[in-house]
Amino acid sequence: MSISIPNSYVNPNVRTVGISKLRSLNASQLRDIDKTLVIQENDQPLAVLVKYDDYLAMQRQLLALLETQAVLSDNNAVSAIFAGKADVKSGNTRTIEEVRKLTK
């Protein structure tokens, strides 16, 4: 079973436009658009146009997600995380000053 949900329900900053409307926009009009555009032809999505800053933010989020996935896929890293959480819970911690003295 497939459910089709328009993008505008998922994110109110998404607007669907026809490809002919996109052709009519110049650079300054594109700069002023504050929504993500789903470009379609004959009611079929073709592409998504987002502001460059939004694109960079999505790339950072994707990179963070991939890094998290890599850490969680490493059994040694996961074990170290749980060991560290147990140390904190038991009070087995050091101040930053103590750590700095140990690393000199």
Distance bins in CASP14 RR format, pairs under 12 A and 6 or more apart:
PFRMAT RR
TARGET T0000
AUTHOR 0000-0000-0000
RMODE 2
METHOD distances of the structure
MODEL  1
3 9 0 0 0 0 0 1 0 0 0 0 0
3 10 0 0 0 0 0 1 0 0 0 0 0
4 10 0 0 0 0 0 1 0 0 0 0 0
4 43 0 0 0 0 0 1 0 0 0 0 0
4 45 0 0 0 0 0 1 0 0 0 0 0
5 11 0 0 0 0 0 1 0 0 0 0 0
5 14 0 0 0 0 0 1 0 0 0 0 0
6 12 0 0 0 0 0 1 0 0 0 0 0
6 14 0 0 0 0 1 0 0 0 0 0 0
6 15 0 0 0 0 0 1 0 0 0 0 0
6 16 1 0 0 1 0 0 0 0 0 0 0
6 38 0 0 0 0 1 0 0 0 0 0 0
6 40 0 0 0 0 0 1 0 0 0 0 0
6 43 0 0 0 0 0 1 0 0 0 0 0
6 45 0 0 0 0 0 1 0 0 0 0 0
7 13 0 0 0 0 1 0 0 0 0 0 0
7 14 1 1 0 0 0 0 0 0 0 0 0
7 15 0 0 0 0 1 0 0 0 0 0 0
7 16 1 0 0 1 0 0 0 0 0 0 0
7 17 0 0 0 0 0 1 0 0 0 0 0
7 35 0 0 0 0 0 1 0 0 0 0 0
7 36 1 0 0 1 0 0 0 0 0 0 0
7 37 0 0 0 0 1 0 0 0 0 0 0
7 38 1 0 1 0 0 0 0 0 0 0 0
7 39 0 0 0 0 0 1 0 0 0 0 0
7 40 0 0 0 0 0 1 0 0 0 0 0
7 45 0 0 0 0 1 0 0 0 0 0 0
7 48 0 0 0 0 1 0 0 0 0 0 0
7 50 0 0 0 0 0 1 0 0 0 0 0
8 14 1 0 1 0 0 0 0 0 0 0 0
8 15 1 0 0 1 0 0 0 0 0 0 0
8 16 1 0 0 1 0 0 0 0 0 0 0
8 17 0 0 0 0 0 1 0 0 0 0 0
8 35 0 0 0 0 1 0 0 0 0 0 0
8 36 0 0 0 0 0 1 0 0 0 0 0
8 37 0 0 0 0 0 1 0 0 0 0 0
8 38 0 0 0 0 1 0 0 0 0 0 0
9 16 0 0 0 0 0 1 0 0 0 0 0
10 36 0 0 0 0 0 1 0 0 0 0 0
10 38 0 0 0 0 0 1 0 0 0 0 0
11 35 0 0 0 0 1 0 0 0 0 0 0
11 36 1 0 0 1 0 0 0 0 0 0 0
11 37 0 0 0 0 0 1 0 0 0 0 0
11 38 0 0 0 0 0 1 0 0 0 0 0
11 48 0 0 0 0 0 1 0 0 0 0 0
11 50 0 0 0 0 0 1 0 0 0 0 0
11 54 0 0 0 0 0 1 0 0 0 0 0
12 34 0 0 0 0 0 1 0 0 0 0 0
12 35 0 0 0 0 1 0 0 0 0 0 0
12 36 0 0 0 0 0 1 0 0 0 0 0
13 33 0 0 0 0 0 1 0 0 0 0 0
13 34 1 0 0 1 0 0 0 0 0 0 0
13 35 1 0 1 0 0 0 0 0 0 0 0
13 36 1 0 1 0 0 0 0 0 0 0 0
13 37 0 0 0 0 0 1 0 0 0 0 0
13 38 0 0 0 0 0 1 0 0 0 0 0
13 48 0 0 0 0 0 1 0 0 0 0 0
13 50 0 0 0 0 1 0 0 0 0 0 0
13 51 0 0 0 0 0 1 0 0 0 0 0
13 54 0 0 0 0 1 0 0 0 0 0 0
14 33 0 0 0 0 0 1 0 0 0 0 0
14 34 0 0 0 0 0 1 0 0 0 0 0
14 35 1 0 0 1 0 0 0 0 0 0 0
14 36 1 0 1 0 0 0 0 0 0 0 0
14 37 1 0 0 1 0 0 0 0 0 0 0
14 38 1 0 0 1 0 0 0 0 0 0 0
14 39 0 0 0 0 0 1 0 0 0 0 0
14 40 0 0 0 0 0 1 0 0 0 0 0
14 45 0 0 0 0 0 1 0 0 0 0 0
14 48 0 0 0 0 1 0 0 0 0 0 0
14 49 0 0 0 0 0 1 0 0 0 0 0
14 50 0 0 0 0 1 0 0 0 0 0 0
14 54 0 0 0 0 0 1 0 0 0 0 0
15 21 0 0 0 0 1 0 0 0 0 0 0
15 22 0 0 0 0 0 1 0 0 0 0 0
15 33 0 0 0 0 1 0 0 0 0 0 0
15 34 0 0 0 0 1 0 0 0 0 0 0
15 35 1 0 1 0 0 0 0 0 0 0 0
15 36 1 0 0 1 0 0 0 0 0 0 0
15 37 1 0 1 0 0 0 0 0 0 0 0
15 38 1 0 0 1 0 0 0 0 0 0 0
15 39 0 0 0 0 0 1 0 0 0 0 0
15 40 0 0 0 0 0 1 0 0 0 0 0
15 48 0 0 0 0 0 1 0 0 0 0 0
15 49 0 0 0 0 1 0 0 0 0 0 0
15 50 0 0 0 0 0 1 0 0 0 0 0
16 22 0 0 0 0 0 1 0 0 0 0 0
16 35 0 0 0 0 1 0 0 0 0 0 0
16 36 0 0 0 0 1 0 0 0 0 0 0
16 37 1 0 0 1 0 0 0 0 0 0 0
16 38 1 0 1 0 0 0 0 0 0 0 0
16 39 0 0 0 0 1 0 0 0 0 0 0
16 40 1 0 1 0 0 0 0 0 0 0 0
16 41 0 0 0 0 0 1 0 0 0 0 0
16 43 0 0 0 0 1 0 0 0 0 0 0
16 44 0 0 0 0 0 1 0 0 0 0 0
16 45 1 0 0 1 0 0 0 0 0 0 0
16 46 0 0 0 0 0 1 0 0 0 0 0
16 47 0 0 0 0 0 1 0 0 0 0 0
16 48 0 0 0 0 0 1 0 0 0 0 0
16 49 0 0 0 0 0 1 0 0 0 0 0
17 23 0 0 0 0 0 1 0 0 0 0 0
17 24 0 0 0 0 1 0 0 0 0 0 0
17 25 0 0 0 0 1 0 0 0 0 0 0
17 29 0 0 0 0 0 1 0 0 0 0 0
17 30 0 0 0 0 0 1 0 0 0 0 0
17 33 0 0 0 0 1 0 0 0 0 0 0
17 35 0 0 0 0 1 0 0 0 0 0 0
17 36 0 0 0 0 0 1 0 0 0 0 0
17 37 1 0 1 0 0 0 0 0 0 0 0
17 38 1 0 0 1 0 0 0 0 0 0 0
17 39 1 0 1 0 0 0 0 0 0 0 0
17 40 1 0 0 1 0 0 0 0 0 0 0
17 41 0 0 0 0 0 1 0 0 0 0 0
17 43 0 0 0 0 0 1 0 0 0 0 0
17 45 0 0 0 0 0 1 0 0 0 0 0
17 46 0 0 0 0 0 1 0 0 0 0 0
17 47 0 0 0 0 0 1 0 0 0 0 0
17 48 0 0 0 0 0 1 0 0 0 0 0
17 49 0 0 0 0 1 0 0 0 0 0 0
18 24 0 0 0 0 1 0 0 0 0 0 0
18 25 0 0 0 0 0 1 0 0 0 0 0
18 37 0 0 0 0 1 0 0 0 0 0 0
18 38 0 0 0 0 1 0 0 0 0 0 0
18 39 1 0 0 1 0 0 0 0 0 0 0
18 40 1 0 1 0 0 0 0 0 0 0 0
18 41 1 0 0 1 0 0 0 0 0 0 0
18 42 0 0 0 0 1 0 0 0 0 0 0
18 43 0 0 0 0 1 0 0 0 0 0 0
18 44 0 0 0 0 0 1 0 0 0 0 0
18 45 0 0 0 0 0 1 0 0 0 0 0
18 46 0 0 0 0 1 0 0 0 0 0 0
18 47 0 0 0 0 0 1 0 0 0 0 0
18 49 0 0 0 0 0 1 0 0 0 0 0
19 25 0 0 0 0 0 1 0 0 0 0 0
19 37 0 0 0 0 0 1 0 0 0 0 0
19 38 0 0 0 0 0 1 0 0 0 0 0
19 39 1 0 1 0 0 0 0 0 0 0 0
19 40 1 0 0 1 0 0 0 0 0 0 0
19 41 1 0 1 0 0 0 0 0 0 0 0
19 42 0 0 0 0 1 0 0 0 0 0 0
19 43 0 0 0 0 0 1 0 0 0 0 0
19 44 0 0 0 0 0 1 0 0 0 0 0
19 45 0 0 0 0 0 1 0 0 0 0 0
19 46 1 0 0 1 0 0 0 0 0 0 0
19 47 0 0 0 0 1 0 0 0 0 0 0
19 49 0 0 0 0 0 1 0 0 0 0 0
20 39 0 0 0 0 0 1 0 0 0 0 0
20 40 0 0 0 0 0 1 0 0 0 0 0
20 41 0 0 0 0 1 0 0 0 0 0 0
20 42 0 0 0 0 0 1 0 0 0 0 0
21 29 0 0 0 0 0 1 0 0 0 0 0
21 30 0 0 0 0 0 1 0 0 0 0 0
21 33 0 0 0 0 0 1 0 0 0 0 0
21 37 0 0 0 0 1 0 0 0 0 0 0
21 38 0 0 0 0 0 1 0 0 0 0 0
21 39 0 0 0 0 1 0 0 0 0 0 0
21 40 0 0 0 0 1 0 0 0 0 0 0
21 41 0 0 0 0 0 1 0 0 0 0 0
21 49 0 0 0 0 0 1 0 0 0 0 0
22 29 0 0 0 0 0 1 0 0 0 0 0
22 30 0 0 0 0 1 0 0 0 0 0 0
22 33 0 0 0 0 0 1 0 0 0 0 0
22 37 1 0 0 1 0 0 0 0 0 0 0
22 38 0 0 0 0 0 1 0 0 0 0 0
22 39 1 0 1 0 0 0 0 0 0 0 0
22 40 0 0 0 0 1 0 0 0 0 0 0
22 41 0 0 0 0 1 0 0 0 0 0 0
22 46 0 0 0 0 1 0 0 0 0 0 0
22 47 0 0 0 0 1 0 0 0 0 0 0
22 48 0 0 0 0 0 1 0 0 0 0 0
22 49 1 0 0 1 0 0 0 0 0 0 0
23 29 0 0 0 0 0 1 0 0 0 0 0
23 30 0 0 0 0 0 1 0 0 0 0 0
23 39 0 0 0 0 1 0 0 0 0 0 0
23 41 0 0 0 0 0 1 0 0 0 0 0
24 30 0 0 0 0 0 1 0 0 0 0 0
25 31 0 0 0 0 1 0 0 0 0 0 0
25 32 0 0 0 0 1 0 0 0 0 0 0
25 33 1 0 0 1 0 0 0 0 0 0 0
25 37 0 0 0 0 1 0 0 0 0 0 0
25 39 0 0 0 0 0 1 0 0 0 0 0
25 49 0 0 0 0 1 0 0 0 0 0 0
26 32 0 0 0 0 0 1 0 0 0 0 0
26 33 0 0 0 0 0 1 0 0 0 0 0
27 33 0 0 0 0 0 1 0 0 0 0 0
29 37 0 0 0 0 0 1 0 0 0 0 0
30 37 0 0 0 0 1 0 0 0 0 0 0
30 39 0 0 0 0 0 1 0 0 0 0 0
30 49 1 0 0 1 0 0 0 0 0 0 0
30 50 0 0 0 0 0 1 0 0 0 0 0
30 51 0 0 0 0 1 0 0 0 0 0 0
30 52 0 0 0 0 0 1 0 0 0 0 0
31 51 0 0 0 0 1 0 0 0 0 0 0
31 52 0 0 0 0 0 1 0 0 0 0 0
31 53 0 0 0 0 0 1 0 0 0 0 0
32 51 0 0 0 0 0 1 0 0 0 0 0
33 39 0 0 0 0 0 1 0 0 0 0 0
33 49 0 0 0 0 1 0 0 0 0 0 0
33 50 0 0 0 0 1 0 0 0 0 0 0
33 51 1 0 0 1 0 0 0 0 0 0 0
33 52 0 0 0 0 0 1 0 0 0 0 0
33 54 0 0 0 0 0 1 0 0 0 0 0
34 50 0 0 0 0 0 1 0 0 0 0 0
34 51 1 0 0 1 0 0 0 0 0 0 0
34 53 0 0 0 0 0 1 0 0 0 0 0
34 54 0 0 0 0 0 1 0 0 0 0 0
35 48 0 0 0 0 0 1 0 0 0 0 0
35 49 0 0 0 0 1 0 0 0 0 0 0
35 50 0 0 0 0 1 0 0 0 0 0 0
35 51 0 0 0 0 1 0 0 0 0 0 0
35 54 0 0 0 0 0 1 0 0 0 0 0
36 45 0 0 0 0 0 1 0 0 0 0 0
36 47 0 0 0 0 0 1 0 0 0 0 0
36 48 1 0 0 1 0 0 0 0 0 0 0
36 49 1 0 0 1 0 0 0 0 0 0 0
36 50 1 0 1 0 0 0 0 0 0 0 0
36 51 1 0 0 1 0 0 0 0 0 0 0
36 52 0 0 0 0 0 1 0 0 0 0 0
36 53 0 0 0 0 0 1 0 0 0 0 0
36 54 1 0 0 1 0 0 0 0 0 0 0
36 55 0 0 0 0 1 0 0 0 0 0 0
36 57 0 0 0 0 0 1 0 0 0 0 0
36 58 0 0 0 0 0 1 0 0 0 0 0
37 45 0 0 0 0 0 1 0 0 0 0 0
37 46 0 0 0 0 0 1 0 0 0 0 0
37 47 0 0 0 0 1 0 0 0 0 0 0
37 48 1 0 0 1 0 0 0 0 0 0 0
37 49 1 0 1 0 0 0 0 0 0 0 0
37 50 1 0 0 1 0 0 0 0 0 0 0
37 51 0 0 0 0 1 0 0 0 0 0 0
37 54 0 0 0 0 0 1 0 0 0 0 0
38 44 0 0 0 0 0 1 0 0 0 0 0
38 45 1 0 1 0 0 0 0 0 0 0 0
38 46 0 0 0 0 1 0 0 0 0 0 0
38 47 1 0 0 1 0 0 0 0 0 0 0
38 48 1 0 1 0 0 0 0 0 0 0 0
38 49 0 0 0 0 1 0 0 0 0 0 0
38 50 0 0 0 0 0 1 0 0 0 0 0
39 45 1 0 0 1 0 0 0 0 0 0 0
39 46 1 0 1 0 0 0 0 0 0 0 0
39 47 1 0 1 0 0 0 0 0 0 0 0
39 48 1 0 0 1 0 0 0 0 0 0 0
39 49 1 0 0 1 0 0 0 0 0 0 0
39 50 0 0 0 0 0 1 0 0 0 0 0
40 46 1 0 0 1 0 0 0 0 0 0 0
40 47 0 0 0 0 1 0 0 0 0 0 0
40 48 0 0 0 0 0 1 0 0 0 0 0
40 49 0 0 0 0 0 1 0 0 0 0 0
41 47 0 0 0 0 1 0 0 0 0 0 0
48 54 0 0 0 0 0 1 0 0 0 0 0
48 55 0 0 0 0 1 0 0 0 0 0 0
48 58 0 0 0 0 0 1 0 0 0 0 0
49 55 0 0 0 0 1 0 0 0 0 0 0
50 56 0 0 0 0 1 0 0 0 0 0 0
50 57 0 0 0 0 1 0 0 0 0 0 0
50 58 1 0 0 1 0 0 0 0 0 0 0
50 59 0 0 0 0 0 1 0 0 0 0 0
51 57 0 0 0 0 1 0 0 0 0 0 0
51 58 0 0 0 0 0 1 0 0 0 0 0
52 58 0 0 0 0 0 1 0 0 0 0 0
52 59 0 0 0 0 0 1 0 0 0 0 0
53 59 0 0 0 0 0 1 0 0 0 0 0
53 60 0 0 0 0 0 1 0 0 0 0 0
54 60 0 0 0 0 0 1 0 0 0 0 0
54 61 0 0 0 0 0 1 0 0 0 0 0
55 61 0 0 0 0 0 1 0 0 0 0 0
55 62 0 0 0 0 0 1 0 0 0 0 0
56 62 0 0 0 0 0 1 0 0 0 0 0
56 63 0 0 0 0 0 1 0 0 0 0 0
57 63 0 0 0 0 0 1 0 0 0 0 0
57 64 0 0 0 0 0 1 0 0 0 0 0
58 64 0 0 0 0 0 1 0 0 0 0 0
58 65 0 0 0 0 0 1 0 0 0 0 0
59 65 0 0 0 0 0 1 0 0 0 0 0
59 66 0 0 0 0 0 1 0 0 0 0 0
60 66 0 0 0 0 0 1 0 0 0 0 0
60 67 0 0 0 0 0 1 0 0 0 0 0
61 67 0 0 0 0 0 1 0 0 0 0 0
61 68 0 0 0 0 0 1 0 0 0 0 0
62 68 0 0 0 0 0 1 0 0 0 0 0
62 69 0 0 0 0 0 1 0 0 0 0 0
63 69 0 0 0 0 0 1 0 0 0 0 0
63 70 0 0 0 0 0 1 0 0 0 0 0
64 70 0 0 0 0 0 1 0 0 0 0 0
64 71 0 0 0 0 0 1 0 0 0 0 0
65 71 0 0 0 0 0 1 0 0 0 0 0
65 72 0 0 0 0 0 1 0 0 0 0 0
66 72 0 0 0 0 0 1 0 0 0 0 0
66 73 0 0 0 0 0 1 0 0 0 0 0
67 73 0 0 0 0 0 1 0 0 0 0 0
67 74 0 0 0 0 0 1 0 0 0 0 0
67 77 0 0 0 0 0 1 0 0 0 0 0
68 74 0 0 0 0 0 1 0 0 0 0 0
68 77 0 0 0 0 0 1 0 0 0 0 0
68 78 0 0 0 0 0 1 0 0 0 0 0
68 81 0 0 0 0 0 1 0 0 0 0 0
69 77 0 0 0 0 0 1 0 0 0 0 0
69 78 0 0 0 0 0 1 0 0 0 0 0
70 77 0 0 0 0 1 0 0 0 0 0 0
70 78 0 0 0 0 0 1 0 0 0 0 0
71 77 1 0 1 0 0 0 0 0 0 0 0
71 78 1 0 0 1 0 0 0 0 0 0 0
71 79 0 0 0 0 0 1 0 0 0 0 0
71 80 0 0 0 0 1 0 0 0 0 0 0
71 81 1 0 0 1 0 0 0 0 0 0 0
72 78 1 0 0 1 0 0 0 0 0 0 0
72 79 0 0 0 0 0 1 0 0 0 0 0
72 80 0 0 0 0 0 1 0 0 0 0 0
72 81 0 0 0 0 1 0 0 0 0 0 0
72 82 0 0 0 0 0 1 0 0 0 0 0
74 80 0 0 0 0 1 0 0 0 0 0 0
74 81 0 0 0 0 1 0 0 0 0 0 0
75 81 0 0 0 0 0 1 0 0 0 0 0
75 82 0 0 0 0 0 1 0 0 0 0 0
76 82 0 0 0 0 0 1 0 0 0 0 0
76 83 0 0 0 0 0 1 0 0 0 0 0
77 83 0 0 0 0 0 1 0 0 0 0 0
77 84 0 0 0 0 0 1 0 0 0 0 0
78 84 0 0 0 0 0 1 0 0 0 0 0
78 85 0 0 0 0 0 1 0 0 0 0 0
79 85 0 0 0 0 0 1 0 0 0 0 0
79 86 0 0 0 0 0 1 0 0 0 0 0
80 86 0 0 0 0 0 1 0 0 0 0 0
80 87 0 0 0 0 0 1 0 0 0 0 0
81 87 0 0 0 0 0 1 0 0 0 0 0
81 88 0 0 0 0 0 1 0 0 0 0 0
82 88 0 0 0 0 0 1 0 0 0 0 0
82 89 0 0 0 0 0 1 0 0 0 0 0
83 89 0 0 0 0 0 1 0 0 0 0 0
83 90 0 0 0 0 0 1 0 0 0 0 0
83 92 0 0 0 0 1 0 0 0 0 0 0
84 90 0 0 0 0 1 0 0 0 0 0 0
84 91 0 0 0 0 0 1 0 0 0 0 0
84 92 0 0 0 0 1 0 0 0 0 0 0
84 93 0 0 0 0 1 0 0 0 0 0 0
85 91 0 0 0 0 0 1 0 0 0 0 0
85 92 0 0 0 0 0 1 0 0 0 0 0
85 93 0 0 0 0 0 1 0 0 0 0 0
86 92 0 0 0 0 1 0 0 0 0 0 0
86 93 0 0 0 0 0 1 0 0 0 0 0
87 93 1 0 0 1 0 0 0 0 0 0 0
87 94 0 0 0 0 1 0 0 0 0 0 0
88 94 0 0 0 0 0 1 0 0 0 0 0
93 99 0 0 0 0 1 0 0 0 0 0 0
94 100 0 0 0 0 1 0 0 0 0 0 0
94 101 0 0 0 0 1 0 0 0 0 0 0
94 102 1 0 0 1 0 0 0 0 0 0 0
94 103 0 0 0 0 0 1 0 0 0 0 0
95 101 0 0 0 0 1 0 0 0 0 0 0
95 102 0 0 0 0 0 1 0 0 0 0 0
96 102 0 0 0 0 0 1 0 0 0 0 0
96 103 0 0 0 0 0 1 0 0 0 0 0
97 103 0 0 0 0 0 1 0 0 0 0 0
97 104 0 0 0 0 0 1 0 0 0 0 0
98 104 0 0 0 0 0 1 0 0 0 0 0
END
